[in-house]
Amino acid sequence: MRLTFDNRVALVTGAGRGIGKAIAQCLAGEGAHVICVSRNESSCGAAAEEIRAAGGNAESLALDVGDGAAVAAAGKALLERLGHVDILVNNAGITRDGLILRMDDSAWEDVLRTNLSSCFYWVKALAYGMARKRWGRIVNMASVSGLAGNAGQANYAAAKSGMIGFTKSVAREFASRFVTCNAIAPGLIETDMTGALTPEQTKAALANVPLKRLGKPSEIATLTTYLCSEEAAYITGQVFTVDGGMVM
């Protein structure tokens, strides 16, 4: 079955690599025009160019998603130029791990600003246009850390847990305008973050995963793309855990 993405414009944050890049590619493969957003101009530019080389439609946008004023200005400019942005995937995220007693204020604030506040900024910038059109899809990339917590990641877990509460609130606020909002909570996925683990650390982490392997970015992208499609119109306010059985 081919999913329905007729004349849809999608914006994906953190699209320069990893899960975000896979999502951007998957959405473009289904026919959406994708705006690849990341802080690094070369990474989001390369992601967009790769999509175009494969026959898809994409453009890049480099900015700090944690800068509310910059996001508001970018959203306004996009709507003026394109007329509509129908799909928003809040995927951008960073880590600044450390035990609470050793964590400085900047590590807390940077993670909350980039991972959580950015979702608020983008929804505020784009959801009104979705509501006016009476069609929209929002997917927020949470984490199993936001469901179960994780020692050394109080900032990251707090941000991801906050994204889940935010998702449910957005779903309730916009449901009457046929704008859905869902969250995905990935577990251990093959990204730069897990790539930095030693073999011993990876083995220890996988001890808690019944399927005994890392997930693939494409496995997150496939679900995200479905939730952004016309076919997922009756799904909202949900959290989908994709973690090989880690959290049951």
Secondary structure, 3 states (H helix, E strand, C coil): CCCCCCCCEEEEECCCCHHHHHHHHHHHHCCCEEEEEECCHHHHHHHHHHHHHCCCEEEEEECCCCCHHHHHHHHHHHHHHHCCCCEEEECCCCCCCECHHHCCHHHHHHHHHHHHHHHHHHHHHHHHHHHHHCCEEEEEECCCHHHHCCCCEHHHHHHHHHHHHHHHHHHHHHHHHCEEEEEEEECCECCHHHHCCCHHHHHHHHCCCCCCCCECHHHHHHHHHHHCCHHHCCCCCCEEEECCCCCC
